[in-house]
Amino acid sequence: RCLVPSNKDKPIDNSAVFDINPALFHKSDQYLFISNRSGRMQLYLANNQYKKAKIVTNLSNSHWIRYLSISEDDKQILLNIDNKVYLIPVSELNQNKLLTAFQSEHLIYESKNPIISLDWLTSQSVAITRVINGNPELVVVQLSNKQKLNFDGRWAYGLKDSEEPERMYF
């Protein structure tokens, strides 16, 4: 059954497109988001000025892609794919040469449990929240050596204050 607007001036969108988790660049009008516009979840790069989005991945298999975060210098992104967290240089996101797979050297964390949050704490550490038996648990990963610091269950999320970058909240 088709939806028909009651007021002819207001269009109704019957689209099945699912755009999620936008992440804004800090120093430009660009942003990344995840969408199923191509039929499978992929990563898109958009420019707010031109209001156009371009696909930057072409993953052949269906993946559970959720949560992404852009570094403060706009040079790296964290991306959660199938409960694996990848650290990807933004320079590898090219609309002319789509990313078809993620390299093992970009893998910084893997979980058997669902990951529900990613955030940068510093330029060299990231906060990852996974859920174990219904409880969120925080893991901090040091990027220089991929060392993982597990918290004892009292802490669920790690966040950086964008207005006061020297502050972190747990």
Salt bridges, closest charged atoms under 4 A:
ASP19 OD2 - ARG37 NH2 2.73
GLU72 OE1 - LYS160 NZ 2.52
ASP82 OD2 - HIS63 ND1 2.65
GLU92 OE2 - HIS106 NE2 3.40
GLU137 OE1 - ARG130 NH2 3.65
ASP152 OD2 - ARG154 NE 3.23
GLU164 OE1 - ARG167 NE 2.82
